[in-house]
Amino acid sequence: MFRQLPLPSARSALMWMLSLAAALGILKVAVLSVDAVPRIFMGDSGSYLATAAARYIPPDRSFVYGWLIRFFGTSQGKLQGLIIAQVAASAAAAWLLGYGLRTRFRAGSSVAFAAALVAAVEPLQLAYERFVMTEAFAGFSLAVITTLGLKYLQSPRPALLVAAAVGGTALLSLRLNMVWVTWAVAAVLPPLAYYRLRSCGRSGREGMTASARGLLLHSLIALTATACAHATYAFAFGRLTQSAPGYQNGTGLFALAIVAPLLEARHFPDPALAAEVLPQVKPPLRDPTAREAQRWSPEGLVGVLVSARGDQGANAAAKQIFMRVVTDRPWDAFRLGAQTLGRYFQVEEVRRGVAYDLGPNSLPPGIEGLGSYGLGLGAETVGPSPTRTWQVSALWWYIALPLCPLWATLGFAFAREQRPAFAFLALLSLTIVLTGPFLSTQAVIRYLHPLAWLTILVVGALAAALVGTRSVKQGACAVEPLSTGIEADFSAHPTMRPL
């Protein structure tokens, strides 16, 4: 037996969104009033601060974030402006999570509201709102392209693909390891939308015809827009660094450190270079736990290679060596990545990773001098704080985060009406796992930051699917009107509910 429930009006939809924004704002302000101390992670933060202070363009980190520090962080002679901006970005990401659950997964208002609040106080979110690191703004960028992707699956329009490509480039400008995430979004969205339209027997009302030609056209638009956006960023980086266009000038050095335990003399493009470099490497080359030292120690593999060839020559040689290693020993490279990923499920490794991410216990010499540029760092930057305590206490939460692709796959298996959306989230989170934890050199907890937002979204969507009240056909084929107004977004909610 069923009863008819009224569709939410535009006014009620707007009121729900405003009330969620107000609740998130109050919550964030309350936490900020308790802990507003900026935190640093050296040397990443030092590189970003140098960009803000002296317009330095780092070869291996985001210059865009340094510009954001300068824009937000120096207006009052200290970093509080930056922290407020990062808190706002985190709140906006939490709002998008609630909005996505309500409009794309038809979650009840209480489920969507609660999930957004949980995202707002998630330990990694709160921690990296305060760090002079890219995570807060990058997390917001990921939330934007995820929301655009879910909206595209509901109503496939080329403009949404272009917007996702632009948002993805903003994401990679902050976190370069997200390059393949942006390509994954461009690659998977049109086929998933095509699958949905074919299963529902739709025609061209939604911007894509359920035909091979429609799929080809949208795939071409997505990939071309992504390529053009990436090329624009690469060109800008080349101009700023007076080098060849590219994402950055240290990708080969990072990649070489990842596969260092597999390196043999035969992998060097020049035997003389192998004979010069390998005898000088001090950290044990075969030890997977020494890869951080291989990257950052002057006596590590990368440091010795840079001494031999210079920065640009070493980076070019490192790219060649990396490709030779992975093509010569692909299975060993996969096992090395799998072993590193396995450390994210070991409590002691995760505890060490948290301690590592918290940064040094004292400011490095000279960092206080950046205060003369209006950045206002002090000793309190490395002191204890409530968000630091919260970050340290959440070990089991971090262990659950790399399993996000599994949770999304469960949604694909059990929520037939939302299969394209769950498949998108599964592929998105899997790409993040493979380009973050899988390719890391140890259990680096900040690499899990984007998975925290996605995990809460997936769990909320699963909860909505388990208590869903619509029929399979209604859920799978519900289409929003082309007006795409507020009332259109909320019109996907159930109109029939079983008693």
VEXRO-249483 format. One record per residue (C-alpha): residue in one letter; residue number from 1; x negated, y, z negated. Coordinates in steps of 0.25 Angstrom, whole numbers. Example, Ala and Ser with C-alpha at 12.3 -4.5 7.8 and 13.67 -1.06 7.14 Angstrom:
ATOM r   k    c1    c2    c3
ATOM A   1   -49   -18   -31
ATOM S   2   -55    -4   -29
% end
This chain:
ATOM r   k    c1    c2    c3
ATOM M   1     0     0     0
ATOM F   2    -5    14     4
ATOM R   3    -2    28     0
ATOM Q   4    -6    40     9
ATOM L   5   -16    50     4
ATOM P   6   -17    64    10
ATOM L   7   -29    67    18
ATOM P   8   -38    77    11
ATOM S   9   -36    91    16
ATOM A  10   -47   100    21
ATOM R  11   -45   108     8
ATOM S  12   -47    96    -1
ATOM A  13   -59    91     7
ATOM L  14   -65   105     6
ATOM M  15   -62   105    -9
ATOM W  16   -69    91   -11
ATOM M  17   -81    95    -4
ATOM L  18   -82   108   -12
ATOM S  19   -80   101   -25
ATOM L  20   -91    91   -22
ATOM A  21  -101   103   -18
ATOM A  22   -97   110   -31
ATOM A  23   -99    98   -40
ATOM L  24  -113    95   -33
ATOM G  25  -117   109   -35
ATOM I  26  -113   109   -50
ATOM L  27  -121    96   -52
ATOM K  28  -133   101   -44
ATOM V  29  -134   114   -52
ATOM A  30  -132   107   -65
ATOM V  31  -144    98   -62
ATOM L  32  -152   109   -56
ATOM S  33  -150   117   -69
ATOM V  34  -156   105   -77
ATOM D  35  -168   103   -67
ATOM A  36  -172   113   -57
ATOM V  37  -187   111   -58
ATOM P  38  -194   109   -44
ATOM R  39  -202    96   -43
ATOM I  40  -214    93   -34
ATOM F  41  -220    81   -27
ATOM M  42  -234    83   -23
ATOM G  43  -239    84   -13
ATOM D  44  -226    84    -5
ATOM S  45  -221    96   -13
ATOM G  46  -234   103   -11
ATOM S  47  -234   102     4
ATOM Y  48  -219   108     4
ATOM L  49  -223   119    -5
ATOM A  50  -235   122     3
ATOM T  51  -226   124    15
ATOM A  52  -217   133     7
ATOM A  53  -228   141     1
ATOM A  54  -238   142    13
ATOM R  55  -230   138    25
ATOM Y  56  -239   125    26
ATOM I  57  -233   115    36
ATOM P  58  -237   101    30
ATOM P  59  -241    90    40
ATOM D  60  -234    79    33
ATOM R  61  -222    85    25
ATOM S  62  -210    93    28
ATOM F  63  -213   108    31
ATOM V  64  -198   111    31
ATOM Y  65  -196   108    17
ATOM G  66  -207   118    14
ATOM W  67  -199   128    21
ATOM L  68  -187   125    13
ATOM I  69  -195   127     0
ATOM R  70  -199   140     5
ATOM F  71  -185   144     9
ATOM F  72  -178   139    -4
ATOM G  73  -189   138   -14
ATOM T  74  -196   152   -14
ATOM S  75  -185   162   -15
ATOM Q  76  -187   164   -30
ATOM G  77  -201   160   -31
ATOM K  78  -199   146   -35
ATOM L  79  -194   133   -30
ATOM Q  80  -180   134   -37
ATOM G  81  -174   138   -24
ATOM L  82  -179   125   -17
ATOM I  83  -173   117   -28
ATOM I  84  -160   123   -27
ATOM A  85  -160   121   -12
ATOM Q  86  -163   106   -14
ATOM V  87  -152   104   -24
ATOM A  88  -142   111   -15
ATOM A  89  -147   101    -4
ATOM S  90  -146    89   -13
ATOM A  91  -132    94   -17
ATOM A  92  -128    96    -2
ATOM A  93  -133    81     1
ATOM A  94  -124    76   -11
ATOM W  95  -112    84    -5
ATOM L  96  -114    78     9
ATOM L  97  -114    64     2
ATOM G  98  -101    66    -4
ATOM Y  99   -95    72     9
ATOM G 100  -100    60    17
ATOM L 101   -94    50     7
ATOM R 102   -81    58     7
ATOM T 103   -79    60    22
ATOM R 104   -87    49    29
ATOM F 105   -85    37    19
ATOM R 106   -71    42    14
ATOM A 107   -76    41    -1
ATOM G 108   -66    46   -11
ATOM S 109   -69    60   -16
ATOM S 110   -74    54   -30
ATOM V 111   -84    45   -24
ATOM A 112   -89    55   -14
ATOM F 113   -90    65   -25
ATOM A 114   -97    56   -35
ATOM A 115  -107    51   -24
ATOM A 116  -111    66   -21
ATOM L 117  -113    69   -36
ATOM V 118  -122    56   -37
ATOM A 119  -130    61   -25
ATOM A 120  -132    75   -32
ATOM V 121  -138    69   -44
ATOM E 122  -146    57   -38
ATOM P 123  -160    57   -44
ATOM L 124  -168    59   -31
ATOM Q 125  -159    70   -27
ATOM L 126  -160    77   -40
ATOM A 127  -175    75   -40
ATOM Y 128  -178    80   -26
ATOM E 129  -170    92   -27
ATOM R 130  -181    97   -36
ATOM F 131  -193    91   -29
ATOM V 132  -200   100   -19
ATOM M 133  -198    89    -9
ATOM T 134  -189    87     4
ATOM E 135  -180    77    -2
ATOM A 136  -168    86    -6
ATOM F 137  -167    93     8
ATOM A 138  -170    80    15
ATOM G 139  -159    73     7
ATOM F 140  -149    84    12
ATOM S 141  -153    83    26
ATOM L 142  -151    68    25
ATOM A 143  -137    70    19
ATOM V 144  -134    79    31
ATOM I 145  -138    69    42
ATOM T 146  -131    58    35
ATOM T 147  -118    66    34
ATOM L 148  -119    70    48
ATOM G 149  -122    55    52
ATOM L 150  -109    51    44
ATOM K 151  -101    62    50
ATOM Y 152  -106    58    64
ATOM L 153  -102    43    62
ATOM Q 154   -88    48    59
ATOM S 155   -87    58    71
ATOM P 156   -98    56    80
ATOM R 157  -102    69    86
ATOM P 158  -115    73    93
ATOM A 159  -116    86    84
ATOM L 160  -118    78    72
ATOM L 161  -129    70    78
ATOM V 162  -136    83    81
ATOM A 163  -134    88    67
ATOM A 164  -140    75    61
ATOM A 165  -152    76    70
ATOM V 166  -155    91    65
ATOM G 167  -152    86    51
ATOM G 168  -161    74    52
ATOM T 169  -172    83    57
ATOM A 170  -170    92    45
ATOM L 171  -172    79    37
ATOM L 172  -185    75    43
ATOM S 173  -191    89    42
ATOM L 174  -190    86    27
ATOM R 175  -193    71    26
ATOM L 176  -200    66    38
ATOM N 177  -198    51    35
ATOM M 178  -183    54    39
ATOM V 179  -187    55    53
ATOM W 180  -182    41    56
ATOM V 181  -169    44    48
ATOM T 182  -165    55    58
ATOM W 183  -168    46    70
ATOM A 184  -160    35    63
ATOM V 185  -148    44    61
ATOM A 186  -148    48    76
ATOM A 187  -150    34    80
ATOM V 188  -139    27    72
ATOM L 189  -127    37    72
ATOM P 190  -122    36    86
ATOM P 191  -122    21    86
ATOM L 192  -115    21    73
ATOM A 193  -104    31    78
ATOM Y 194  -103    23    91
ATOM Y 195  -101    10    82
ATOM R 196   -90    17    74
ATOM L 197   -83    22    87
ATOM R 198   -83     9    94
ATOM S 199   -78     2    82
ATOM C 200   -66    12    81
ATOM G 201   -63    13    96
ATOM R 202   -66    28    96
ATOM S 203   -67    36   108
ATOM G 204   -74    50   110
ATOM R 205   -66    58   100
ATOM E 206   -78    58    90
ATOM G 207   -89    63    99
ATOM M 208   -94    49   103
ATOM T 209   -87    39   112
ATOM A 210   -87    25   108
ATOM S 211   -96    21   120
ATOM A 212  -110    19   123
ATOM R 213  -111    32   130
ATOM G 214  -106    39   117
ATOM L 215  -116    32   109
ATOM L 216  -128    35   119
ATOM L 217  -124    50   119
ATOM H 218  -124    52   104
ATOM S 219  -136    44   102
ATOM L 220  -143    52   112
ATOM I 221  -138    65   105
ATOM A 222  -143    60    91
ATOM L 223  -157    55    96
ATOM T 224  -159    68   104
ATOM A 225  -155    77    94
ATOM T 226  -164    70    84
ATOM A 227  -176    70    93
ATOM C 228  -174    85    96
ATOM A 229  -173    89    81
ATOM H 230  -185    81    78
ATOM A 231  -193    87    89
ATOM T 232  -189   101    85
ATOM Y 233  -194    98    71
ATOM A 234  -207    91    76
ATOM F 235  -210   103    85
ATOM A 236  -208   113    73
ATOM F 237  -218   105    65
ATOM G 238  -228   104    76
ATOM R 239  -227   120    78
ATOM L 240  -228   122    63
ATOM T 241  -240   113    61
ATOM Q 242  -246   116    75
ATOM S 243  -247   102    78
ATOM A 244  -240    92    87
ATOM P 245  -224    91    85
ATOM G 246  -221    81    75
ATOM Y 247  -214    78    62
ATOM Q 248  -226    80    53
ATOM N 249  -241    77    54
ATOM G 250  -243    66    44
ATOM T 251  -233    55    48
ATOM G 252  -245    46    52
ATOM L 253  -252    48    39
ATOM F 254  -239    44    31
ATOM A 255  -237    32    40
ATOM L 256  -251    27    39
ATOM A 257  -250    27    24
ATOM I 258  -238    18    24
ATOM V 259  -244     7    32
ATOM A 260  -258     8    26
ATOM P 261  -258    -6    20
ATOM L 262  -257   -12    33
ATOM L 263  -268    -4    40
ATOM E 264  -280   -11    47
ATOM A 265  -292    -5    54
ATOM R 266  -286   -10    67
ATOM H 267  -274     0    66
ATOM F 268  -283    12    67
ATOM P 269  -283    18    81
ATOM D 270  -298    20    80
ATOM P 271  -307     9    73
ATOM A 272  -317    20    69
ATOM L 273  -306    27    62
ATOM A 274  -302    14    54
ATOM A 275  -317    12    50
ATOM E 276  -317    27    45
ATOM V 277  -304    27    38
ATOM L 278  -302    13    31
ATOM P 279  -314    12    23
ATOM Q 280  -311    26    16
ATOM V 281  -297    22    12
ATOM K 282  -297    21    -3
ATOM P 283  -283    16    -7
ATOM P 284  -281     1    -4
ATOM L 285  -276     1    10
ATOM R 286  -268   -12     8
ATOM D 287  -261    -7    -5
ATOM P 288  -247    -3    -1
ATOM T 289  -246     5   -14
ATOM A 290  -258    13   -10
ATOM R 291  -251    20     2
ATOM E 292  -248    33    -5
ATOM A 293  -263    34    -7
ATOM Q 294  -266    30     7
ATOM R 295  -258    42    11
ATOM W 296  -262    53     1
ATOM S 297  -275    50    -5
ATOM P 298  -287    56     2
ATOM E 299  -294    42     2
ATOM G 300  -281    35     7
ATOM L 301  -279    31    21
ATOM V 302  -273    43    26
ATOM G 303  -282    53    19
ATOM V 304  -294    45    25
ATOM L 305  -288    46    39
ATOM V 306  -285    61    38
ATOM S 307  -300    63    34
ATOM A 308  -304    55    46
ATOM R 309  -295    61    56
ATOM G 310  -289    74    51
ATOM D 311  -274    76    48
ATOM Q 312  -268    75    62
ATOM G 313  -278    65    67
ATOM A 314  -275    56    55
ATOM N 315  -260    57    57
ATOM A 316  -261    53    71
ATOM A 317  -271    41    68
ATOM A 318  -261    37    56
ATOM K 319  -249    36    66
ATOM Q 320  -257    27    75
ATOM I 321  -262    18    64
ATOM F 322  -248    17    58
ATOM M 323  -242    13    71
ATOM R 324  -253     2    73
ATOM V 325  -251    -3    59
ATOM V 326  -235    -5    61
ATOM T 327  -236   -10    75
ATOM D 328  -247   -20    70
ATOM R 329  -241   -24    57
ATOM P 330  -226   -21    58
ATOM W 331  -222   -32    48
ATOM D 332  -232   -28    38
ATOM A 333  -228   -13    39
ATOM F 334  -213   -17    37
ATOM R 335  -217   -26    25
ATOM L 336  -225   -14    19
ATOM G 337  -213    -5    20
ATOM A 338  -204   -16    14
ATOM Q 339  -213   -17     3
ATOM T 340  -213    -2     0
ATOM L 341  -198    -2     1
ATOM G 342  -198   -13    -9
ATOM R 343  -205    -4   -19
ATOM Y 344  -193     5   -20
ATOM F 345  -185    -7   -26
ATOM Q 346  -196    -9   -37
ATOM V 347  -193    -1   -50
ATOM E 348  -207     2   -54
ATOM E 349  -211     6   -39
ATOM V 350  -199    15   -40
ATOM R 351  -203    21   -53
ATOM R 352  -217    24   -48
ATOM G 353  -210    30   -35
ATOM V 354  -202    40   -44
ATOM A 355  -214    44   -52
ATOM Y 356  -222    46   -39
ATOM D 357  -211    55   -33
ATOM L 358  -210    63   -46
ATOM G 359  -223    69   -42
ATOM P 360  -235    74   -50
ATOM N 361  -235    77   -65
ATOM S 362  -242    90   -62
ATOM L 363  -243   101   -51
ATOM P 364  -255    99   -42
ATOM P 365  -266   109   -42
ATOM G 366  -262   121   -34
ATOM I 367  -247   119   -33
ATOM E 368  -244   130   -42
ATOM G 369  -250   139   -33
ATOM L 370  -239   137   -23
ATOM G 371  -230   145   -33
ATOM S 372  -237   158   -28
ATOM Y 373  -228   156   -15
ATOM G 374  -216   156   -23
ATOM L 375  -214   141   -26
ATOM G 376  -215   142   -41
ATOM L 377  -220   128   -45
ATOM G 378  -223   126   -60
ATOM A 379  -227   115   -69
ATOM E 380  -212   112   -72
ATOM T 381  -212   106   -58
ATOM V 382  -217    93   -62
ATOM G 383  -211    92   -76
ATOM P 384  -200    83   -81
ATOM S 385  -185    86   -76
ATOM P 386  -171    79   -77
ATOM T 387  -171    76   -62
ATOM R 388  -185    69   -64
ATOM T 389  -180    61   -75
ATOM W 390  -167    57   -66
ATOM Q 391  -176    54   -55
ATOM V 392  -185    44   -63
ATOM S 393  -173    37   -69
ATOM A 394  -167    32   -56
ATOM L 395  -176    21   -52
ATOM W 396  -165    11   -49
ATOM W 397  -158    21   -40
ATOM Y 398  -170    23   -32
ATOM I 399  -171     8   -30
ATOM A 400  -157     7   -24
ATOM L 401  -159    18   -14
ATOM P 402  -167    10    -4
ATOM L 403  -155     1    -3
ATOM C 404  -147    12     3
ATOM P 405  -146     5    17
ATOM L 406  -141    -8    10
ATOM W 407  -130     0     3
ATOM A 408  -126     7    17
ATOM T 409  -126    -7    23
ATOM L 410  -116   -12    13
ATOM G 411  -107    -1    17
ATOM F 412  -109    -5    32
ATOM A 413  -105   -19    28
ATOM F 414   -93   -16    19
ATOM A 415   -87    -3    24
ATOM R 416   -83    -6    38
ATOM E 417   -76     7    40
ATOM Q 418   -89    15    37
ATOM R 419   -99     6    44
ATOM P 420  -106    16    53
ATOM A 421  -108    26    41
ATOM F 422  -114    15    33
ATOM A 423  -123    10    44
ATOM F 424  -128    25    46
ATOM L 425  -131    26    31
ATOM A 426  -138    12    31
ATOM L 427  -146    15    43
ATOM L 428  -150    29    37
ATOM S 429  -154    24    24
ATOM L 430  -161    13    30
ATOM T 431  -169    22    38
ATOM I 432  -173    30    26
ATOM V 433  -177    18    19
ATOM L 434  -186    14    30
ATOM T 435  -192    27    32
ATOM G 436  -194    30    17
ATOM P 437  -196    19     7
ATOM F 438  -200     9    17
ATOM L 439  -211    18    23
ATOM S 440  -215    23    10
ATOM T 441  -229    20     3
ATOM Q 442  -222    18   -11
ATOM A 443  -209    19   -18
ATOM V 444  -207    34   -15
ATOM I 445  -194    37   -22
ATOM R 446  -191    50   -14
ATOM Y 447  -190    42    -2
ATOM L 448  -177    37    -8
ATOM H 449  -171    51    -9
ATOM P 450  -163    50     4
ATOM L 451  -158    36     1
ATOM A 452  -152    42   -12
ATOM W 453  -142    51    -5
ATOM L 454  -139    40     5
ATOM T 455  -137    29    -6
ATOM I 456  -126    37   -13
ATOM L 457  -119    40     0
ATOM V 458  -119    25     4
ATOM V 459  -115    21   -10
ATOM G 460  -103    31   -10
ATOM A 461   -99    26     4
ATOM L 462   -99    12    -1
ATOM A 463   -91    16   -13
ATOM A 464   -81    23    -3
ATOM A 465   -81    11     6
ATOM L 466   -78     1    -6
ATOM V 467   -66     9   -11
ATOM G 468   -62    14     3
ATOM T 469   -47    15     6
ATOM R 470   -47    16    21
ATOM S 471   -45     4    31
ATOM V 472   -57     0    39
ATOM K 473   -52     5    52
ATOM Q 474   -49    19    46
ATOM G 475   -62    20    40
ATOM A 476   -70    15    52
ATOM C 477   -63    24    62
ATOM A 478   -59    36    54
ATOM V 479   -63    48    63
ATOM E 480   -63    63    58
ATOM P 481   -56    73    67
ATOM L 482   -65    81    76
ATOM S 483   -62    94    68
ATOM T 484   -72    89    57
ATOM G 485   -66    98    47
ATOM I 486   -66    96    32
ATOM E 487   -53    89    33
ATOM A 488   -58    80    44
ATOM D 489   -70    75    36
ATOM F 490   -60    71    25
ATOM S 491   -49    65    33
ATOM A 492   -57    52    34
ATOM H 493   -52    49    20
ATOM P 494   -42    39    17
ATOM T 495   -27    42    19
ATOM M 496   -22    29    14
ATOM R 497   -26    22     1
ATOM P 498   -22     9    -4
ATOM L 499   -14     9   -17
% end
